[in-house]
Amino acid sequence: MEIPMIDLSELDGENRSKTMALLHHACEKWGCFKIKNHGVDPELMEKVKHFVNTHYEENLKAIFYESETAKCLESADGATSDLDWECTFFIWHRPKSNFEDFPNLSNDLRETMDEYIAQLIKLAENLSELMCENLGLDKDHIKRAFSGKNGPTVGTKVAKYPECPYPERVRGLREHTDAGGIILLLQDDQVPGLEFVHDGQWVPIPPSTNSTIFVNTGDQLEVLSNGRYKSVWHRVMAVESGSRLSVATFYNPAGDAVISPVPKLLYPEKYTFGEYLKLYATTKFQEKEPRFESMKKMMSNGCNGVV
């Protein structure tokens, strides 16, 4: 199964409708996708990876292999179900940075991350507007819904998944869905490990190449979209060879943001069964959700036959 690839440069040309349809399909059926030509500087992406890898090698690697997690795995006789084989820290960017909590981060990493995040926020806002368009909402609906007093929150989970001597005993990161909104992942270009559920099966997500960014949607987008854009179970597998990089940036609701389903996305209303049957005759063997959406559009365009 091939995960959808969205070329954002196609939005400005004759392939816009096809690209929007592919994005809608990816959000509805996959809950994740890859994007290219996204507007984030490829050189900046490489600098982020370089400085994060350097920080790990110089400051974190030795500490991790002396940690309780590593010791517990070494002494285990079987599977270790309550551990995550990851070395991680979390940086807040908006509404306030917490860089001061990490005095050993280099100035190069701080400055590069700030520049990268500024571009990534623009990308997240662009994606949120495209999703709103596909859902028939005002283009800034998601941004407004995510905004508390100080706007949406933005943070980055910086993680390395070190080489694991017993990968069969532990997950790099256990199965979960993401709690928030739009997740933008800058990941390793060589070491695999990420997996998502699709059609009931675990699908390996290959390392990112050619400056692609991996995107998935979280629980709050599922709520806002009345279940149209579902968050998806995913995990990271531990591997014996190679240390996987993951820089996951979360475009999330503010803590005081009030989240609720969008009334506009409820089932169509006030149509006659005859009108529905006309549409059903040509779409009987297709999924029902697009049919409901077509009925809603017909009703909003004044095609209602109810007196």
Phi, psi and chi 1 to 4 in degrees:
 res  aa     phi    psi   chi1   chi2   chi3   chi4
   1 MET       -  130.0  -71.0 -179.0  -78.1      -
   2 GLU   -99.6  120.4 -171.1   71.7   19.2      -
   3 ILE   -66.6  139.2 -175.7  171.9      -      -
   4 PRO   -59.5  139.8  -23.3   33.6      -      -
   5 MET  -113.5  122.6  170.3   71.5   82.1      -
   6 ILE  -104.9  120.8  -46.0  -64.0      -      -
   7 ASP   -95.8  103.3 -175.7  -10.4      -      -
   8 LEU   -69.2  -17.5  -64.6 -173.9      -      -
   9 SER   -68.9  -19.8   68.1      -      -      -
  10 GLU   -75.0  -10.1  -64.0  -73.9  -11.5      -
  11 LEU   -71.0  -17.8  -67.6  170.4      -      -
  12 ASP   -97.0    5.1  -64.1  -34.1      -      -
  13 GLY  -127.4 -159.2      -      -      -      -
  14 GLU   -70.4  -13.5   59.8 -176.2   12.4      -
  15 ASN   -95.2   15.2  -69.8  -33.7      -      -
  16 ARG   -59.1  -49.0  175.5  180.0  171.4   79.3
  17 SER   -63.1  -38.3   60.6      -      -      -
  18 LYS   -65.9  -40.3 -179.1  179.1  178.8 -178.9
  19 THR   -67.8  -41.1  -57.2      -      -      -
  20 MET   -63.8  -38.5  -69.9  -66.0  -71.6      -
  21 ALA   -65.4  -38.8      -      -      -      -
  22 LEU   -66.3  -39.9  179.5   59.3      -      -
  23 LEU   -63.0  -44.2  174.6   62.1      -      -
  24 HIS   -61.1  -44.4 -167.8   51.6      -      -
  25 HIS   -60.5  -44.4  167.7   79.3      -      -
  26 ALA   -62.6  -42.2      -      -      -      -
  27 CYS   -69.1  -37.2  -68.7      -      -      -
  28 GLU   -78.2  -43.8  -81.7 -162.6  -43.4      -
  29 LYS  -101.3  -21.3  -55.8  -57.2 -179.7 -175.0
  30 TRP  -113.3  -42.1  -77.2   80.9      -      -
  31 GLY    75.7    8.4      -      -      -      -
  32 CYS  -161.7  157.6   60.0      -      -      -
  33 PHE  -168.9  168.4   50.2   91.9      -      -
  34 LYS  -107.7  150.1  -64.0 -178.8  -71.2 -173.9
  35 ILE  -130.3  146.6   53.1  174.8      -      -
  36 LYS  -133.6  166.1   61.1 -178.4 -179.8  179.0
  37 ASN    51.6   49.9  -62.9  -41.3      -      -
  38 HIS   -95.3   -6.3   37.9   62.3      -      -
  39 GLY    93.5   -5.5      -      -      -      -
  40 VAL   -88.0  131.5 -179.9      -      -      -
  41 ASP   -60.9  118.9 -175.9   -4.0      -      -
  42 PRO   -59.9  -36.9  -24.0   34.3      -      -
  43 GLU   -65.5  -36.7  -68.3 -174.4    6.4      -
  44 LEU   -66.1  -40.4 -170.4   58.0      -      -
  45 MET   -59.7  -42.8  -65.3  166.7   62.8      -
  46 GLU   -66.7  -35.9  -69.2  -56.7  -47.0      -
  47 LYS   -65.8  -40.6  -73.8  175.5   66.7  176.6
  48 VAL   -58.9  -47.8  169.7      -      -      -
  49 LYS   -61.7  -42.4  -68.9 -167.0  -72.6 -174.0
  50 HIS   -62.4  -48.0  167.9   72.4      -      -
  51 PHE   -70.6  -34.0  -71.1  129.5      -      -
  52 VAL   -67.5  -44.6  167.8      -      -      -
  53 ASN   -61.5  -40.8  -78.9  -32.4      -      -
  54 THR   -63.7  -43.2  -61.3      -      -      -
  55 HIS   -61.5  -41.1  178.0   73.9      -      -
  56 TYR   -63.4  -48.6  168.7   74.8      -      -
  57 GLU   -62.4  -38.8  -67.5  -69.2  -26.4      -
  58 GLU   -86.0  -26.5  -65.5  178.8   -8.6      -
  59 ASN  -123.9  -23.5  -61.6  -79.1      -      -
  60 LEU  -119.4  -30.9  -57.6  175.6      -      -
  61 LYS   -59.2  -52.3 -177.1  176.2  179.7  178.9
  62 ALA   -62.3  -39.8      -      -      -      -
  63 ILE   -63.4  -41.1  -64.3  173.8      -      -
  64 PHE   -61.7  -45.5  176.0   80.8      -      -
  65 TYR   -72.4   -8.4  -78.0  110.3      -      -
  66 GLU  -102.1    2.6  -68.3  -63.5  -37.3      -
  67 SER   -76.1  167.8   67.7      -      -      -
  68 GLU   -62.7  -34.2  -70.3  -59.4  -44.1      -
  69 THR   -58.8  -48.7  -64.2      -      -      -
  70 ALA   -65.3  -42.0      -      -      -      -
  71 LYS   -65.3  -39.3  -67.7  177.4 -178.7  178.0
  72 CYS   -63.7  -41.8 -177.4      -      -      -
  73 LEU   -66.6  -38.9 -173.5   65.8      -      -
  74 GLU   -62.6  -33.6  -72.5  -75.7  -10.2      -
  75 SER   -92.9   -5.8   63.0      -      -      -
  76 ALA   -73.7  144.4      -      -      -      -
  77 ASP   -93.4  -19.3  -64.6  -34.9      -      -
  78 GLY  -144.5 -152.8      -      -      -      -
  79 ALA   -67.1  144.2      -      -      -      -
  80 THR  -112.8   99.0  -53.9      -      -      -
  81 SER   -83.7  -16.8   60.2      -      -      -
  82 ASP  -110.6   20.9   58.1  -10.4      -      -
  83 LEU  -117.0  150.7  -70.6  178.6      -      -
  84 ASP  -118.7  123.9  -64.1  -45.3      -      -
  85 TRP   -85.7   74.7 -172.9  -99.9      -      -
  86 GLU  -144.6  151.1   63.1  174.5   -0.3      -
  87 CYS  -117.9  114.5  178.9      -      -      -
  88 THR  -146.1  155.8 -177.8      -      -      -
  89 PHE  -148.1  160.5   58.8   96.6      -      -
  90 PHE  -121.2  126.5 -162.1   94.1      -      -
  91 ILE  -107.8  126.4  -58.3  173.0      -      -
  92 TRP   -90.4  139.0  -71.8  105.8      -      -
  93 HIS  -115.1  -44.2  -49.9  -71.0      -      -
  94 ARG  -132.0  139.7  -55.8  -73.7 -169.9  -82.0
  95 PRO   -79.9  -11.5   28.4  -35.4      -      -
  96 LYS  -142.0  139.4 -177.4 -179.2  178.3 -178.8
  97 SER   -79.9  149.4  170.3      -      -      -
  98 ASN  -117.2   27.3   68.1  -22.7      -      -
  99 PHE   -54.5  -30.8  -92.2  136.0      -      -
 100 GLU   -64.3  -16.8   65.8  -85.2    6.7      -
 101 ASP   -76.6   -8.6  -65.0  -19.1      -      -
 102 PHE  -126.7   75.7  -54.0  100.9      -      -
 103 PRO   -63.7  -19.3   21.8  -32.8      -      -
 104 ASN   -90.2    3.2   60.9  -12.5      -      -
 105 LEU   -73.9  132.9  -67.8 -179.1      -      -
 106 SER   -69.2  155.2   69.0      -      -      -
 107 ASN   -61.2  -34.5  -72.5  -27.7      -      -
 108 ASP   -61.1  -43.9  -74.3  -24.8      -      -
 109 LEU   -66.8  -42.7  177.0   53.0      -      -
 110 ARG   -61.8  -49.8  -66.7  167.7 -171.9 -109.3
 111 GLU   -65.3  -41.4  -67.3  172.2    2.5      -
 112 THR   -65.6  -42.0  -59.3      -      -      -
 113 MET   -64.6  -40.7 -174.3   64.0   76.4      -
 114 ASP   -59.9  -44.7  -83.3  -16.7      -      -
 115 GLU   -66.8  -41.1 -171.3  177.3   -8.9      -
 116 TYR   -63.3  -45.0  171.1   68.8      -      -
 117 ILE   -65.2  -37.5  -69.0  -58.5      -      -
 118 ALA   -58.8  -41.6      -      -      -      -
 119 GLN   -72.0  -35.2  -65.5 -172.0   17.6      -
 120 LEU   -69.8  -34.9 -141.9   59.9      -      -
 121 ILE   -62.9  -42.0  -70.1  174.1      -      -
 122 LYS   -59.8  -40.6  -68.1 -179.0 -179.8  178.6
 123 LEU   -65.3  -44.0  173.5   58.3      -      -
 124 ALA   -61.5  -42.0      -      -      -      -
 125 GLU   -66.0  -38.2  -69.7  175.5  -17.0      -
 126 ASN   -62.5  -46.4 -177.3   29.3      -      -
 127 LEU   -62.7  -39.4  -72.9  172.8      -      -
 128 SER   -64.5  -37.2   73.1      -      -      -
 129 GLU   -67.5  -39.3  -69.7  178.4    0.3      -
 130 LEU   -65.6  -40.7  -64.3  172.7      -      -
 131 MET   -63.1  -42.0  -68.5  175.4 -174.8      -
 132 CYS   -61.3  -41.1  -74.4      -      -      -
 133 GLU   -60.9  -43.9 -178.0  178.2  -21.9      -
 134 ASN   -66.5  -27.6  -88.8  -26.3      -      -
 135 LEU   -90.8   -1.4  -69.3  167.7      -      -
 136 GLY    75.9   28.1      -      -      -      -
 137 LEU  -108.1  164.6  -55.5  173.5      -      -
 138 ASP   -56.5  142.2  -65.1  -22.1      -      -
 139 LYS   -62.4  -25.3   71.9  173.8 -173.7  176.8
 140 ASP  -102.3   18.1   60.3  -14.1      -      -
 141 HIS   -62.0  -46.8 -178.7   90.7      -      -
 142 ILE   -64.0  -44.5  -68.9  174.7      -      -
 143 LYS   -60.7  -43.5 -177.0  177.6  179.8  179.0
 144 ARG   -64.0  -42.6  -72.6 -158.3  -43.0  -92.9
 145 ALA   -64.6  -33.7      -      -      -      -
 146 PHE   -80.2  -16.2  -78.3   11.9      -      -
 147 SER   -86.3  123.7  -65.3      -      -      -
 148 GLY   -92.8 -140.5      -      -      -      -
 149 LYS   -66.9  -29.0  -65.8  179.2 -179.2  178.5
 150 ASN  -120.4   22.0  -61.0  -55.7      -      -
 151 GLY    86.7  177.0      -      -      -      -
 152 PRO   -59.9  156.9  -21.9   33.5      -      -
 153 THR   -94.7  146.2   58.4      -      -      -
 154 VAL  -134.1  126.5 -179.1      -      -      -
 155 GLY  -146.6  160.6      -      -      -      -
 156 THR  -127.4  126.0  -62.4      -      -      -
 157 LYS   -90.1  112.8  178.0 -176.8  176.7 -178.6
 158 VAL   -96.3  121.7 -179.7      -      -      -
 159 ALA  -138.8  145.1      -      -      -      -
 160 LYS  -121.9  138.0  -71.0  -75.4  -71.9 -172.5
 161 TYR  -109.0   94.4  -64.9   91.2      -      -
 162 PRO   -65.3  161.1  -19.9   33.1      -      -
 163 GLU   -53.4  136.1  -68.8 -174.6   -8.4      -
 164 CYS  -118.5  124.4 -177.5      -      -      -
 165 PRO   -70.0  -22.6   25.0  -33.8      -      -
 166 TYR  -132.9   68.9  -54.2  103.7      -      -
 167 PRO   -63.0  -21.5   22.5  -33.0      -      -
 168 GLU   -74.6  -13.0   71.0  -78.2   -2.3      -
 169 ARG   -94.5  -13.6  -65.2 -177.8 -178.2  177.8
 170 VAL  -150.9  156.2   67.8      -      -      -
 171 ARG   -93.7  150.9  -65.8  -84.7 -170.0  -94.6
 172 GLY   -64.8  -45.0      -      -      -      -
 173 LEU  -149.3  128.5 -179.9   60.1      -      -
 174 ARG   -67.9  161.2  -74.7  163.7  -71.7  173.9
 175 GLU   -58.0  135.6  -66.2   81.3   -7.3      -
 176 HIS  -167.9  165.6   65.8  -72.1      -      -
 177 THR  -109.2  157.8   63.2      -      -      -
 178 ASP   -85.1  139.1  -72.1  -34.0      -      -
 179 ALA   -73.3  -26.8      -      -      -      -
 180 GLY   -94.4 -131.0      -      -      -      -
 181 GLY  -111.7  -87.8      -      -      -      -
 182 ILE  -115.6  125.8  -61.7  173.5      -      -
 183 ILE  -112.5  125.9  -61.3   87.2      -      -
 184 LEU  -113.7  115.6  -56.1  168.3      -      -
 185 LEU  -110.4  121.4  173.9   63.4      -      -
 186 LEU   -99.1  110.9  175.9   62.6      -      -
 187 GLN  -122.7  174.7   67.6  163.4  -18.7      -
 188 ASP   -57.9  145.4 -153.8  -75.4      -      -
 189 ASP   -99.3    6.2   57.7    4.7      -      -
 190 GLN  -134.0  -43.0  -63.9 -176.4   21.6      -
 191 VAL   -92.8  125.0 -177.9      -      -      -
 192 PRO   -82.7 -173.3   32.9  -35.5      -      -
 193 GLY   146.6  -29.4      -      -      -      -
 194 LEU   -74.8  136.0 -179.9   63.1      -      -
 195 GLU  -138.2  141.5  -63.6 -176.1  -11.1      -
 196 PHE  -123.9  151.6  -90.7   69.0      -      -
 197 VAL   -85.2  130.9  168.4      -      -      -
 198 HIS  -142.8  125.7  179.4   65.0      -      -
 199 ASP    53.2   39.7  -73.0  -16.5      -      -
 200 GLY    79.3    5.0      -      -      -      -
 201 GLN  -123.6  147.8  -60.5 -179.5   14.4      -
 202 TRP   -78.8  123.7  -75.2  104.3      -      -
 203 VAL  -111.6  119.1  178.4      -      -      -
 204 PRO   -66.3  134.0  -19.1   31.8      -      -
 205 ILE   -97.9  115.4  -54.0  -60.2      -      -
 206 PRO   -67.7  159.2   24.2  -33.0      -      -
 207 PRO   -54.8  151.1  -26.3   35.4      -      -
 208 SER   -83.4  129.0  -65.6      -      -      -
 209 THR  -125.6  165.9   57.6      -      -      -
 210 ASN    56.2   38.7  -60.2  -40.4      -      -
 211 SER    61.4   27.4  -58.2      -      -      -
 212 THR   -77.8  154.2   59.6      -      -      -
 213 ILE  -119.0  136.5  -68.2  176.9      -      -
 214 PHE   -94.4  135.6 -176.7   83.5      -      -
 215 VAL  -125.0  137.7 -177.4      -      -      -
 216 ASN  -139.3  161.1   69.4  -78.2      -      -
 217 THR  -106.6  147.3   52.5      -      -      -
 218 GLY  -103.5 -176.6      -      -      -      -
 219 ASP   -59.6  -35.4  -64.2  -14.5      -      -
 220 GLN   -70.9  -30.2  -56.4  -45.6  -56.7      -
 221 LEU   -69.8  -32.8  -90.8 -174.6      -      -
 222 GLU   -63.6  -41.9  177.8  165.5  -21.1      -
 223 VAL   -65.9  -48.9  173.1      -      -      -
 224 LEU   -60.2  -33.9  -77.5  176.6      -      -
 225 SER   -92.8   12.5   66.3      -      -      -
 226 ASN    54.5   37.5  -87.7  -38.4      -      -
 227 GLY    86.8    0.5      -      -      -      -
 228 ARG   -68.9  -44.7  -67.1  -69.5  -63.0  -84.9
 229 TYR  -107.8   93.8  -69.9  176.9      -      -
 230 LYS   -84.9  141.0  -70.3 -178.9  171.0   59.1
 231 SER   -72.7  151.3   57.2      -      -      -
 232 VAL  -125.6  140.6 -179.4      -      -      -
 233 TRP   -61.6  136.6  -79.7   87.8      -      -
 234 HIS  -149.8  167.4   53.8  -75.2      -      -
 235 ARG  -156.7  168.5   65.2 -171.7 -177.5 -173.1
 236 VAL  -122.0  125.8  177.9      -      -      -
 237 MET   -86.3  139.0  -55.9  -59.9  -71.1      -
 238 ALA   -73.0  144.8      -      -      -      -
 239 VAL  -128.7  152.5  -63.7      -      -      -
 240 GLU   -84.1  -26.9 -167.5  168.2    8.2      -
 241 SER  -121.5  120.2  -60.4      -      -      -
 242 GLY   100.1  145.9      -      -      -      -
 243 SER  -112.0  112.0  179.2      -      -      -
 244 ARG   -83.1  136.3  178.2  176.9  174.1  -90.6
 245 LEU   -96.8  139.1  169.9   69.6      -      -
 246 SER  -143.9  120.6  169.4      -      -      -
 247 VAL  -122.1   95.6 -177.9      -      -      -
 248 ALA  -103.9  116.8      -      -      -      -
 249 THR  -102.9  130.0  -61.1      -      -      -
 250 PHE  -107.0  120.7  -62.5   80.6      -      -
 251 TYR   -98.9   99.6 -179.2   78.5      -      -
 252 ASN  -122.0  163.9  -79.0   -6.7      -      -
 253 PRO   -64.1  150.2  -19.9   31.6      -      -
 254 ALA   -65.8  159.2      -      -      -      -
 255 GLY   -60.8  -30.2      -      -      -      -
 256 ASP   -99.2    9.0   57.8  -15.3      -      -
 257 ALA   -71.4  136.9      -      -      -      -
 258 VAL   -95.1  119.6  177.8      -      -      -
 259 ILE  -105.6  132.4  -55.9  -61.2      -      -
 260 SER  -155.9  156.8   62.5      -      -      -
 261 PRO   -60.6  152.4  -22.2   33.8      -      -
 262 VAL   -84.7  120.2 -177.9      -      -      -
 263 PRO   -56.3  -33.3  -25.0   34.1      -      -
 264 LYS   -61.2  -20.8  -68.6 -178.1 -179.1  179.0
 265 LEU   -95.4   10.1  -63.3  179.7      -      -
 266 LEU   -71.4  171.6  -63.0  175.6      -      -
 267 TYR   -59.4  154.0  -73.3   94.1      -      -
 268 PRO   -62.0  152.4   22.4  -33.5      -      -
 269 GLU  -137.0  158.3   59.5 -178.8    6.2      -
 270 LYS    59.0   49.7  -65.9 -176.0  178.7  178.5
 271 TYR  -124.1  155.9   58.3   85.8      -      -
 272 THR   -84.0  153.1   68.1      -      -      -
 273 PHE   -62.9  -32.9 -174.6   52.9      -      -
 274 GLY   -61.1  -41.4      -      -      -      -
 275 GLU   -63.2  -39.5  -71.1  169.7  -29.9      -
 276 TYR   -66.3  -40.7 -173.8   83.7      -      -
 277 LEU   -63.8  -33.5  -74.0  178.7      -      -
 278 LYS   -61.4  -42.4  -70.2  178.2 -177.2  177.1
 279 LEU   -72.9  -38.8 -179.4   60.0      -      -
 280 TYR   -62.1  -34.1 -178.8   81.5      -      -
 281 ALA   -59.0  -30.8      -      -      -      -
 282 THR  -102.5   -2.4   57.6      -      -      -
 283 THR  -131.9   17.9   59.9      -      -      -
 284 LYS   -54.5  -40.5  176.5  178.5  179.0  178.7
 285 PHE   -97.8   21.9  -61.2  106.9      -      -
 286 GLN  -113.7  168.8  -60.3  174.4   18.5      -
 287 GLU   -64.9  148.9  -65.1 -174.4    5.1      -
 288 LYS   -76.7  -27.6   62.2 -179.1  178.9  -64.3
 289 GLU   -59.7  -45.6  -73.9   80.2    4.6      -
 290 PRO   -62.2  -29.7  -24.7   35.6      -      -
 291 ARG   -66.4  -43.9 -167.8  156.8   57.7 -121.5
 292 PHE   -61.0  -41.0  -67.5  157.3      -      -
 293 GLU   -63.8  -40.1 -169.2   65.5   27.1      -
 294 SER   -63.7  -38.7  -65.2      -      -      -
 295 MET   -65.0  -40.4  -69.9  -57.8  -59.9      -
 296 LYS   -61.9  -41.3  -76.9 -170.1  -71.8 -175.9
 297 LYS   -65.3  -40.8  -70.1  179.9  179.9  178.3
 298 MET   -60.6  -42.9  -72.4  171.9   57.7      -
 299 MET   -66.5  -40.1  -62.7  -54.0  102.8      -
 300 SER   -70.6  -19.7   63.7      -      -      -
 301 ASN   -92.0    8.8  -70.4  -25.9      -      -
 302 GLY    83.9   25.0      -      -      -      -
 303 CYS   -94.6   13.1  -63.5      -      -      -
 304 ASN   -69.3  127.0 -166.7  -20.5      -      -
 305 GLY   -95.3    2.6      -      -      -      -
 306 VAL   -76.4  132.6  177.6      -      -      -
 307 VAL   -98.5      -  177.7      -      -      -
